[in-house]
Amino acid sequence: MKKILLPFLSCIAILGSSFAQVRYVDEVFTDFTVDNNIEYGMNFSVLAASQGLPYAPTGQDLTGDGNADIPPLEFDLYQPDGDTETERPLVIVLHTGTFAPIIYNGNPTGMRQDIATTLICESYAKRGYVVANLEYRLGWNPGAETPAERGASLMKAVYRAIQDTKGAVRYFRRDYENGNTYGIDTSRIILSGQGSGGWVALGYATVNKYEEITLPKFLDVDEITGEVTALIDTSEIGDWDGYGGEFNNVNHPGYSNDVHMICSMGGGIGDLSWLEAGETPMCAVHCPTDPVAIYTTGDVSVAGAGLITTEISGSYDVMTKANMLGNNDVLSTVNAGSDAYTLGAQAASASAEGMADFGGTVVGAPVDNVFPYVTANPFEASPWDLWDPAFVEYVATAVLGLPAGTGTGVSNDALVQNPDMSPLKAFAYIDTTLGYFCRRIVRATNLDGLASIEASETMNTLEVYPNPASNVLVFRAQEGNIESIEIHSALGEKVRSELNLSSNMVSFSDLNLKAGLYFCSVEVDGHMFTKKVIIK
């Protein structure tokens, strides 16, 4: 399993395309339109701090050449071409980049115009969503003197990006009330973050108290006087909603910044205590081998800067807690389903159990709502990434004025983590990611028309017992008849199939299966259910 994930993902894409296409789940549109560089706000950036401008307005031309040296707060809008719907769910896509500009961040990616980011936007649009590919403020200081200062600097970068994203959500709600230029449904707003954008999306849903940004790791203690100072000063940069602060511009006040689903590609949160009951449903894809956003919980370190902060939590621990709190209960019917993406995630989670993540923590039992991407590359972090080395060199030399070969060196360094980078690989991972995400978006935002999780559960309730089992396994439908049963191993091998059944109870008394995790796909009156069973 750990060596064949890319062919496995390609098979998922083929399987997904062989069934009837469903809007918001599958690519039902063949084309899309794009409107570029739509400004949604203005705020104060720290990107030019090294030039003595600690708070420069976004969009500012510092050199007088007519170009903005501080990127403006803009988005590119993607829409399905030829769509007749007048109110569509809005997906806000947040790009990667480690909160620093491309090349300077040590990576060949980091712009909203990155190839992978635009492919993600295009695929969402072809599924019927309106998509805002959002620019947010960059800038932090990985060279600060102490780990506390470095951690606070990174947290402030996440914080500013959260403020910008909330301002964008308010922008869209204001537009909706003044004519709905973009044809969106403000009751269905989704954040989809890639890399550091995943950090922003998860932080957006969980940072909502002063106590959460004044944890010990975000405090500076004077070694001589013992005086304690909060390193994130809301009187200076505003609060987590983007209000207040001497150097903060409030964008579109008075409108709600609520969102309804969070999708993270390799993101993390600053502290697991941020997660509380009643917060937004969420799901994730993540490489356990990610060396920066740890899959479980651990420290963040950046090459050349050392330790940045401690005890950040990645997708495995975040989804474990979100599920435990009940925040993801609305997704339980999807996780009990038999679509190829859900089964693929379950099989990958079973394969990841027992492996050590980059921080050395052993991954535990499979967890719903996270798809671990286990590849053959020991330091894989973003297998969906795609870049053109020639373009990266052009940006480095012609745009940024850096020495020849700088961009090529950055590209070569990135290939250490992603040595088999290719369009085929990127397409496969993006298709699988959105195939996994969109089924959960549809359920979380009630696009499937089921008013609540209870409404879907009461259609048919299926019991499978005992669990764990040995040689006997019983299936019982409380309502309706069982029509078929298929059992697959964690690696996807079909080990048992019974078709043309018509009974509310079916018993297997001769399983004769090896010990391990199995997935039972059971059809009850035309509805498919998937149950996980452990054979001991």
C-alpha positions in Angstrom: 0.0 0.0 0.0 2.7 2.5 0.9 4.3 2.1 -2.5 1.3 2.1 -4.8 -0.9 5.1 -3.7 -0.6 7.0 -7.0 -2.0 4.0 -9.2 -4.6 3.5 -6.4 -5.7 7.2 -6.7 -5.9 6.9 -10.4 -8.2 3.9 -10.0 -10.4 6.0 -7.7 -10.7 8.6 -10.4 -11.7 6.0 -13.0 -14.2 4.4 -10.6 -15.7 7.8 -9.8 -16.2 8.6 -13.5 -18.1 5.4 -14.2 -21.2 6.4 -12.3 -23.9 9.1 -12.9 -22.5 12.6 -12.5 -23.8 14.6 -9.6 -23.5 18.4 -9.3 -21.3 19.6 -6.5 -19.7 16.2 -6.3 -18.5 15.5 -9.8 -17.2 17.7 -12.6 -20.5 18.2 -14.4 -19.4 21.3 -16.4 -16.8 21.1 -19.1 -15.6 24.7 -18.8 -15.4 27.7 -16.5 -14.9 31.5 -16.6 -12.3 33.5 -14.6 -12.5 37.2 -13.6 -9.1 38.3 -12.2 -7.8 40.8 -9.6 -11.1 41.8 -7.9 -10.2 43.8 -4.8 -12.0 42.9 -1.6 -10.3 45.1 1.0 -7.2 46.8 2.3 -5.1 46.3 5.4 -1.6 46.8 6.7 1.2 44.4 5.7 4.5 43.7 7.4 6.0 42.4 4.2 8.2 45.5 3.8 9.3 45.6 7.5 13.0 45.0 6.4 12.8 48.3 4.5 11.7 50.2 7.6 8.0 50.1 6.9 6.5 47.8 9.6 2.9 48.5 8.5 2.6 49.3 4.8 -0.9 49.4 3.2 -1.7 46.5 0.8 -1.5 47.5 -2.8 1.2 50.2 -2.1 3.8 51.1 -4.8 7.0 51.5 -2.8 9.4 52.0 -5.7 7.3 54.4 -7.8 7.3 52.2 -10.9 3.5 51.9 -11.1 3.4 48.4 -9.7 2.2 47.3 -6.3 5.1 46.1 -4.2 2.8 45.1 -1.4 0.3 42.7 -2.9 -3.3 44.0 -2.9 -6.1 42.1 -1.2 -7.7 40.6 -4.3 -9.3 37.4 -5.5 -9.8 35.6 -8.8 -13.4 34.5 -9.4 -14.0 31.1 -11.1 -17.6 30.1 -12.2 -19.0 27.2 -14.1 -19.5 28.2 -17.7 -23.1 28.2 -18.9 -24.5 27.7 -15.4 -28.2 28.6 -15.0 -28.3 28.5 -11.2 -28.5 32.0 -9.6 -27.3 31.1 -6.1 -24.4 28.7 -5.8 -22.2 27.6 -2.8 -19.0 29.7 -2.5 -15.6 28.0 -2.0 -12.9 30.3 -0.8 -9.5 28.8 -1.8 -6.5 29.7 0.3 -3.1 29.1 -1.4 0.1 27.7 0.1 3.4 29.5 0.7 4.5 29.4 4.4 3.4 33.0 4.7 6.3 34.4 2.6 6.6 35.2 -1.1 7.6 32.5 -3.6 11.4 31.9 -3.7 11.9 33.8 -0.5 9.9 31.1 1.3 12.4 28.5 -0.1 9.7 26.9 -2.3 8.8 27.1 -6.0 5.2 27.7 -5.0 3.4 30.3 -2.8 1.2 32.3 -5.1 -2.5 32.1 -5.8 -1.5 31.7 -9.4 0.4 28.4 -8.6 -0.5 25.6 -11.1 -1.9 23.3 -8.4 -4.0 26.1 -6.8 -5.5 27.1 -10.2 -6.3 23.5 -11.0 -8.1 23.1 -7.6 -10.1 26.2 -8.4 -11.0 25.0 -11.9 -12.1 21.6 -10.6 -14.4 23.2 -7.9 -15.9 25.4 -10.6 -16.5 22.4 -12.9 -18.4 20.8 -10.0 -20.8 23.8 -9.9 -19.3 26.0 -7.2 -18.4 29.6 -7.3 -14.7 29.9 -6.3 -12.8 32.8 -4.9 -9.0 32.2 -5.2 -8.0 34.6 -2.4 -4.8 36.6 -1.8 -4.1 37.2 1.9 -1.3 39.1 3.7 2.2 37.5 3.9 5.1 38.2 6.1 6.7 37.0 9.3 10.2 36.7 10.9 11.6 33.2 11.0 14.9 34.7 12.2 13.6 36.1 15.4 15.8 35.6 18.4 13.8 33.2 20.6 11.4 30.3 19.8 8.6 32.2 21.5 9.2 35.2 19.2 9.4 33.0 16.1 6.3 31.2 17.1 4.4 34.4 17.8 5.6 35.8 14.5 4.3 32.8 12.6 1.0 32.9 14.6 0.6 36.6 13.7 1.0 35.7 10.0 -1.8 33.1 10.4 -3.8 35.6 12.4 -3.6 38.3 9.7 -4.6 35.8 7.0 -7.6 34.8 9.1 -8.5 38.5 9.5 -8.3 38.9 5.7 -10.4 35.8 5.0 -13.1 37.0 7.4 -13.0 40.4 5.6 -13.5 38.5 2.3 -16.5 36.6 3.7 -18.1 39.8 4.9 -17.3 41.3 1.4 -19.4 38.5 -0.2 -22.2 38.9 2.2 -22.3 42.7 1.6 -22.4 42.0 -2.1 -25.2 39.5 -1.7 -27.3 42.1 0.0 -26.6 44.6 -2.7 -27.4 42.7 -5.8 -25.4 39.4 -5.5 -23.0 40.1 -8.3 -21.4 36.7 -8.1 -24.5 34.6 -7.8 -23.6 32.9 -4.5 -25.6 31.3 -1.7 -24.3 32.9 1.6 -25.8 30.1 3.6 -23.2 27.8 2.1 -19.6 29.2 2.3 -16.7 26.8 2.4 -13.0 27.4 3.1 -10.6 25.1 1.3 -7.0 25.7 2.4 -3.8 24.3 0.8 -0.7 24.0 2.9 -0.4 27.2 4.9 -3.8 28.0 3.6 -5.0 24.9 5.5 -3.6 26.5 8.7 -5.6 29.6 7.9 -8.8 27.6 7.3 -8.5 25.6 10.5 -7.6 28.7 12.5 -10.5 30.6 11.1 -12.8 27.9 12.6 -11.2 27.6 16.0 -9.5 30.9 17.1 -12.3 32.9 18.9 -11.1 33.8 22.4 -8.4 36.0 23.8 -7.2 33.1 26.0 -6.4 31.1 22.9 -3.8 33.6 21.7 -2.3 34.1 25.1 -1.3 30.5 25.8 2.2 30.2 27.4 3.8 29.5 24.0 2.6 33.0 22.8 3.9 34.9 25.9 7.3 36.5 26.3 8.8 36.4 29.9 11.5 38.8 30.7 14.4 36.8 32.2 15.4 39.6 34.6 12.1 41.2 35.8 9.8 38.2 35.2 7.4 40.6 33.4 5.0 38.7 31.0 4.0 40.3 27.7 1.5 38.9 25.2 3.3 38.6 21.9 0.1 38.9 19.9 -1.1 42.4 20.8 -4.8 42.9 19.8 -4.6 46.6 20.5 -2.0 46.8 17.7 -3.2 44.3 15.1 -6.8 43.8 16.0 -8.8 40.8 17.1 -9.4 37.4 15.3 -12.4 38.8 13.5 -10.5 41.7 12.1 -11.9 44.4 14.4 -10.0 47.0 16.4 -6.3 47.6 16.5 -4.2 50.6 15.8 -2.7 49.1 12.6 -5.7 47.2 11.4 -8.3 48.2 8.8 -11.8 46.8 9.4 -13.1 45.5 6.1 -16.9 45.5 5.6 -18.0 45.7 9.3 -21.5 44.8 10.3 -21.7 41.6 8.2 -21.4 38.0 9.4 -18.2 36.1 8.8 -19.7 32.7 9.5 -18.7 29.8 7.3 -20.1 26.3 7.0 -17.4 23.8 6.2 -13.6 23.6 6.5 -11.4 21.6 4.1 -7.7 21.4 4.8 -4.9 20.1 2.6 -1.9 19.5 5.0 -2.9 22.2 7.5 -2.6 22.4 11.3 -3.6 24.5 14.3 -1.5 26.3 16.8 -2.9 24.4 19.7 -5.4 21.5 20.1 -7.2 23.3 22.9 -8.6 25.8 20.3 -11.0 23.1 19.2 -14.3 23.2 21.0 -17.8 21.6 20.7 -20.2 23.3 18.3 -17.5 24.6 15.9 -17.6 24.2 12.1 -17.5 20.7 10.5 -14.1 19.9 8.9 -12.2 17.3 7.0 -8.6 17.0 5.7 -6.0 15.3 3.5 -2.5 15.1 4.9 0.8 13.3 4.4 2.0 11.6 7.7 5.6 12.4 6.3 5.0 16.1 6.2 8.1 17.7 7.9 6.4 21.1 8.8 2.8 20.5 9.5 3.1 17.5 11.7 0.4 14.8 11.1 -0.3 14.3 14.8 1.1 16.8 17.3 4.7 18.1 17.5 7.0 21.0 16.9 7.3 23.2 13.8 10.8 23.7 12.4 11.9 25.4 9.2 15.1 24.8 7.4 17.6 27.5 8.2 15.6 28.9 11.1 15.3 25.9 13.5 12.5 25.5 16.0 9.6 27.9 15.3 7.0 26.8 17.8 5.9 23.8 19.8 3.0 21.5 20.0 1.1 22.3 16.8 -1.5 19.7 15.8 -2.0 18.3 12.4 -4.9 16.6 10.7 -4.9 13.3 12.5 -5.2 14.8 16.0 -7.5 17.7 14.8 -10.0 15.3 13.2 -9.8 12.9 16.2 -10.8 15.7 18.5 -13.4 17.3 16.1 -15.0 13.9 15.7 -15.0 13.3 19.5 -16.6 16.7 20.2 -19.4 15.9 17.8 -18.6 18.7 15.4 -18.4 16.2 12.5 -21.5 14.2 13.4 -23.2 15.6 10.3 -20.6 13.7 8.2 -21.2 10.3 9.7 -23.4 9.0 6.8 -20.8 9.9 4.3 -18.2 8.0 6.3 -20.5 5.1 6.4 -20.9 5.2 2.6 -19.3 3.1 0.0 -18.0 5.7 -2.5 -14.5 5.0 -3.8 -13.0 8.1 -2.1 -14.3 7.2 1.4 -13.2 3.6 1.0 -9.8 4.8 -0.2 -9.4 7.0 2.8 -10.3 4.2 5.2 -7.9 1.8 3.5 -5.1 4.4 3.6 -5.9 5.1 7.3 -5.6 1.4 8.0 -2.2 1.3 6.2 -1.0 4.4 8.1 -1.7 2.9 11.5 1.5 2.1 13.3 3.8 4.2 11.1 5.7 7.1 12.7 5.0 10.6 11.4 7.8 13.1 10.8 7.9 14.0 14.5 8.3 10.4 15.5 4.8 9.9 16.9 3.2 6.6 16.1 0.0 7.0 14.2 -3.0 5.4 15.9 -6.2 3.7 14.8 -8.0 4.9 11.7 -9.9 8.2 12.1 -12.8 9.5 10.0 -12.7 12.7 8.0 -8.9 12.6 7.3 -7.4 10.9 4.2 -3.7 10.2 4.9 -1.6 10.3 1.7 1.0 7.6 2.2 3.6 7.7 -0.6 6.9 6.2 -1.3 8.7 9.5 -0.7 10.1 9.8 2.8 9.6 13.6 3.2 6.4 14.1 1.1 4.3 17.0 2.2 2.2 18.1 -0.8 2.0 15.4 -3.5 -0.6 17.6 -5.3 2.0 20.3 -6.0 3.1 21.1 -9.6 5.4 23.8 -10.9 7.4 24.7 -14.0 11.1 25.0 -13.1 11.7 27.4 -16.0 8.9 29.8 -14.8 10.3 29.6 -11.2 13.7 30.6 -12.6 12.1 33.5 -14.5 10.3 34.8 -11.4 13.6 34.6 -9.4 15.7 36.5 -11.9 13.4 38.7 -14.1 10.8 39.6 -11.5 12.7 39.5 -8.2 16.2 40.4 -9.5 17.9 37.5 -7.8 21.1 35.9 -9.1 20.8 33.4 -12.0 20.2 29.9 -10.9 18.3 30.9 -7.7 15.0 29.7 -9.0 16.5 26.5 -10.4 18.1 25.8 -7.0 14.8 26.2 -5.2 13.0 23.9 -7.7 15.7 21.2 -7.2 15.4 21.5 -3.4 11.7 21.0 -3.7 12.2 17.8 -5.7 13.9 16.2 -2.7 10.4 16.0 -1.1 8.5 15.5 -4.3 11.0 13.7 -6.7 8.2 12.3 -8.9 6.4 15.6 -9.4 4.4 15.5 -12.6 1.1 16.6 -14.1 -0.2 13.0 -13.8 0.6 12.8 -10.1 -0.8 16.3 -9.4 -4.0 15.6 -11.3 -4.6 12.3 -9.4 -4.1 13.8 -6.0 -6.2 16.9 -6.8 -9.1 14.8 -8.2 -9.0 12.5 -5.2 -8.8 15.4 -2.7 -11.8 17.1 -4.2 -13.7 13.8 -4.6 -13.2 13.3 -0.9 -13.9 16.9 0.1 -17.0 17.5 -2.0 -19.0 14.6 -0.6 -18.5 16.1 2.8 -19.2 19.6 1.7 -22.5 18.4 0.2 -23.5 16.8 3.5 -22.3 19.5 5.8 -24.1 22.2 3.8 -27.3 20.1 3.2 -26.8 20.2 -0.6 -28.1 16.6 -0.6 -31.5 17.8 0.8 -31.2 15.8 4.0 -32.3 18.3 6.7 -30.1 16.7 9.4 -28.0 13.8 10.2 -31.0 12.2 12.0 -33.1 12.4 8.8 -30.6 10.3 6.9 -30.0 7.8 9.7 -33.6 7.0 10.2 -34.1 5.8 6.6 -32.4 2.6 7.4 -30.4 1.5 10.5 -28.0 -1.3 10.0 -26.4 -3.3 12.8 -23.3 -5.5 12.4 -22.3 -7.7 15.3 -20.2 -8.9 17.0 -17.4 -6.4 16.5 -14.6 -7.4 16.9 -15.6 -10.7 15.3 -13.9 -14.0 14.7 -15.7 -16.5 12.5 -19.3 -15.4 12.8 -20.8 -12.0 11.6 -24.4 -11.0 11.6 -26.0 -8.2 9.6 -29.5 -6.9 10.6 -31.5 -4.1 9.1 -34.1 -2.6 11.5 -36.2 -1.5 8.5 -36.2 -3.0 5.0 -34.3 -5.9 3.5 -30.6 -6.5 2.9 -30.1 -7.0 -0.8 -26.3 -7.5 -1.1 -23.2 -7.7 1.1 -19.5 -7.3 0.0 -16.5 -7.4 2.3 -13.2 -5.8 1.4 -9.9 -5.9 3.2 -8.1 -2.7 4.2 -6.1 -2.9 1.0 -9.3 -3.0 -1.2 -9.3 -6.8 -1.9 -12.8 -8.3 -2.1 -12.9 -11.3 0.3 -16.6 -12.1 0.4 -19.6 -11.2 -1.8 -23.3 -12.2 -1.4 -25.7 -10.9 -4.0 -29.5 -11.3 -4.6 -30.3 -11.4 -0.9 -33.8 -10.5 0.5 -33.9 -10.6 4.2 -33.7 -8.3 7.1 -31.0 -10.5 8.8 -28.0 -12.3 7.2 -25.5 -14.4 9.2 -22.1 -15.5 8.1 -20.8 -18.4 10.2 -17.7 -19.3 8.1 -15.7 -16.1 7.6 -12.2 -17.7 7.7 -10.5 -14.3 7.4 -7.1 -13.1 8.5 -7.0 -10.8 11.5 -7.3 -7.1 10.6 -9.7 -4.3 9.5 -12.4 -5.0 7.0 -15.1 -2.8 5.3 -18.5 -4.2 4.7 -20.6 -2.6 1.9 -24.3 -3.5 2.5 -27.2 -2.6 0.3 -30.5 -2.1 2.1 -33.5 -1.3 0.0 -31.3 0.5 -2.5 -29.3 2.5 0.1 -25.6 1.7 0.5 -24.0 1.5 3.9 -20.4 0.8 4.9 -19.5 -0.7 8.2 -16.0 -1.2 9.6 -15.4 -4.6 11.3 -12.3 -5.9 13.1 -11.5 -9.5 12.7 -9.5 -10.9 15.6 
